[in-house]
Amino acid sequence: MAKEPTPAGPAGPEIGGIKKKTLLTIAVVTLAVWAFAVQTGSTILMIAVAVLTALLIGVVTWALLQLRKQRGLVGMLRGASDSPEARRDALAKLDAQKDAGSPINVFARAQLLAADDPKAALTLIETIDLKKFHAAMQDDVALLKAQLYLGLGRTADARKAADTINVDNPERKEIRAMAAAIVSEAWARTGKPKEALALLDSIELPKKDGAQIATQIRVVRVFAKFAANQRGPARTELQQLADEDVNNLGRFLMPQFRVHPELQKLARSVLEQHPQARSQAKAQARSQKR
C-alpha cells in the first residue's frame, strides 16, 4: 500500500525591501519640492511641504521597521524548519510576543504549524482576511492557503486562493517554480486543465529542491491530463511516478486528498501492477507470518 508522500514545504516569504534607487528618487523629488517652495517664498506652501515631508518620513520609517521585523521572522522560520522540536520552540516564542495576533505573526505561526498540523495552520491563517496582510506578503499568504487547501482536498477554496497569486511576481523569482506547480494543481482540479498544463510547461526547475518540485509537477500533470480526458497519458504519468517511488501514488489514494473516484481507481490499478508494490506486499506478508 502506498504511503502518503512528503509534500513540498510551504512557501516561505521572500521579503523584499525598499530599493536604494527608490529611496534616492524620493529624496530627489522631496528636495526639488523644497527648492520650489523656498523659491516662491510662500510661508503657507513651505508649511504644507514641511507637513508632507514629515508624513513621508514617518511612512518610510514605518516601512523600514516592518521590513526589519519581517526579515527577523523569516530568519526564525528558516531556522525552525529542521525538526518538530525547533518548530515548537519557534511557535512558543511567537505565541509569547505582544503582537501575537498581528497578520505577520499569524502567518509565521501558520507556516510553522503547516508542517505538522495542516488543519490547525489553515484554521489559524483563515482568521485574518487576505487584504489585511501587507501587499508584499499577499502572494505568500495566498500560496500557503492554496497549498493547505489542496492538501485537505478543498479544491474550490484552493482555486480562489490560487487565482489571486501573481506567479510571475518579480519579487518571488526564487519560489516561482513551486508557486506555479501549486497554482497549476488548483487549476487542473477545478476545470482549467489546459491552462494548468501550459503553466507547468513554463516552469524552470531551480537547483534547490528541484527534484522534489519535479515530482510535484508530475503529480499535477496526472490531475491535468485526467481532467482533460487523457486517460492513457494520465496512466503513463502515474506509472512514471510509481517507477520513481510507489509511495508517490499515495497522493491519489489517501482519502484526505479527495481525489476523483475514477482517478483513484486508475492509480490503484497502477499500484497493484507495479513490481515494487508487489515486492513490498510480499515482504509485509512474510513479516506478518513470523
N, C-alpha and C positions, 0 to 999 in steps of 0.2 A: 504494500500500500504506500502510495506516495505521501511524503510528509509535506507540511506547508513550507514553501521556500522562504528563505530570508529575504524580505523586501529591501529595496534600497532605502536608506535612511532618509528622514525628512530633510527637505532642503533647508540649509542654514542660511540666514540672511547675509547677503553680501553688502555690508554697509558702505555706502559711498561717502562723499564728503563735499564740502564746498571748495571747488577748484580755485587755485590761485588766480587763474585768468578771470574768473567770475568776481572774486574779491577786488582785483585790480580794476575791473570795469566799474564796479560800484564806487570805488574810491575816486576814479577819474570823473565819473558823472557827478558825484557829490561835490567835488572841488569846482567843477565847471558851473554848477548851480550856485555855489557860494560866490564864485567870481562875478557871476552875472548880478547876484543880489547886492554885492558890495558896490559894483559899478553903478547901479541905479541909485544908490544912496537912500533907498526906501527902508525906513525902520520897520514898517509893517511886513515888508517882504522878507527882511532878514530874520525877523522873529518867526515867521512862518517856516523859513528854511531851517532855522535852528530847531524848531519843534520836530520837523520831518527828519532831520539828521539824528536827533535823539531817539526817535522811534525806530529809525533804520538801525542804529547801533544796538538798540535793545533786541530787535528781531534777529540780527546776525549773531549776537551773543547767545541768545536762547538757542538758535540753531546749532551753534558750535557745542554748547553744553549737551544738547540732545544727542548729537553725533558721538560725543565722547562717552556718554552713557551707553549708547547702543553698542559701541565698539567694546566696552567693558563686558557687556552681556554676551556678545558674540564670542569673546575670548573665553568666558566661562562655559558656554555651550560646547565649544571645541574641546576644552579640557575635560569636560564631563562625558564625552562620547565613548570613552574606552570601556566602561563597565557599569553595571547596575548600581554598584555602591557609589561610584563617582556621581552618577546622575541623582541618586537620592541625596547625597551631600549638597549638590548644587541646588536641588529643589528646596531643601531646608533653608538654605541661605536666601533664596529668592522669596520664600514664604515669610521670612522674618523681616524683610525690608518694609519700610514705611509705605512705599508705593506699590505694594503687592497687587493692588487692583488696577494699576496703570496698564494701558494697552501693551507696551513693550515688555513689561514684566510678565503679563499673562501669556504673551506669545512665546517668551523664553521658556516658561514653565510647560507650556503645551508641547513644545519641541522635545523637552526632556521626557515628558510623560509618553510621547508617541512611541518611543522605542519599546516600552514595557507594558503600557496600558493605553492602546489607541482610543478606546471608548472614552476614557477619562480625559484624554487630551482633547478630543473633539468636543466633549461637554464643556470643557474649560474655554476653548477658543471661541465657541459659539456664544459665550456670554457678552462678547463685545462686537458690535457691528463693524463691518469692514471699513466703513467711511471714517470711523473714529481713530483708525491707525494712521500714522504719518504716511503721506503719499508715497514716500520712498520705500515703505515697508509693505504696501498693499499687495504687490505681486507675490512677495514671500508668504504672506498670510494666506492668500487665496490658494497658493500652491500647496501649502501644508494641509489646508482644509480639503482640497481636491484629492490629495493622496490618502488622507484618512477616510474620506467618504468612499473611495474606491475599495479600500481595504475592508470596509464594512458592507460592501455591496449596495451602497446608496448612490447609484449611478446618476439619477436625476439631479441630486444635490451636487455631485461631483461636476456635472456638466455646467451648472450655474456658476460654480467657483471657477472652473476652467475658462469659461467664456470671458471672464474679467481679466485674465492674465495676458500680459504683453510678452509673448515668448521671446521676441527679439529686442527686449529692453537692453539698451547698451550698457546699463549698469549691472547686468546679470549675465554677462557672457560666460562666466565660469560655470554656471549651472544651466545653460541653455539646453544641453542635451537631455538632462534629466527632466527639466520642465517640459520640453517638447514631448517626451515619452509619456509623461503623466497626462498632459492635455490631450494627446492622441488617444490614450485609452478612454478618457471620458467621452471623446467624440465617437470612437469606434463602438462604444457600448450604448450610445444614445442616438443612433441614426445618422451618423456622419462618417461612415467607413472610408469613403473616397478621400475626404479631407484628412482623415487620420493617416491614411497611407501616404498621402502627399507630404504631410508634415514629418512623418518618420523618415522619408527619403531625404529630407533636408538636414538630418542630424549628422553632425561630425563628432565622432566619439572622442572624448578627452582622454588624456593619459591616465588621469586619476579616476578610478572606479569605472574605467572603460569596459571591462569585461562584464561587470555587474549590470551596467546600463544596456550593453548589447543583449543580454539575456532578457531584460525588461522590454526592449524593443521587439524581440521575437515573440514575447508573450502578447504584446499589443497587436502584432501582425496576425496572430491567431484570431483575436477578437474581431479585428477589422475584416479579415477575409471571410470569416464565418458570417459576419453581419452582411457582407456583400454577396452572400450565397455562393461563395467559392469554397465548397466543402473539400474538394481534393487538395488545393493549396493549403487550406487550413490544417488538414491532416498531415501534410508534409511538414509544416512548421511545428506541429506537435511532436512528430517523430524526431525532428532535429533537436527540439528541446529535451526530449527523453534521452537521446543519444548523448547529450551533454551531461544530463543528470536527471534520472526519472523523478526525482523529488520536485523538479520544476513543474510537473504536471499537477502538483497539489494546488497550484494557482487556479486550476479549473475544476477541482474536485472538492476542495474544502467548502463546507456549507456556508461559512460566513461571507464568502465572496458572491454568493447568489448568482452563479453563472447559469445561463440558459440551459434547460434540461438536455436539449439535443447536443449542445457543445460539451456538456458533462459526459454524455454517453459516448461521444466521439473520443474524448480524452481518456475515458476509462477503457475503451477498446484498444487504444494505442498502448496504454499502460499494461493491460493484460497480455498483449502480444509481444511486449518488449523483453529481450533476453535478460537484461539487468534486473527488471522487476521479477521475472520468474526465478532467477537465481536467489534474489533476496527472499522470495516467498518460500523456496525450498530450505534455505538456511534457517529461516524463522521456524519452519515446521520441525526441522531436526532438533533445534534448541528446545522446543516445547516438549518433545518426546523424552528428552533426558531428565 
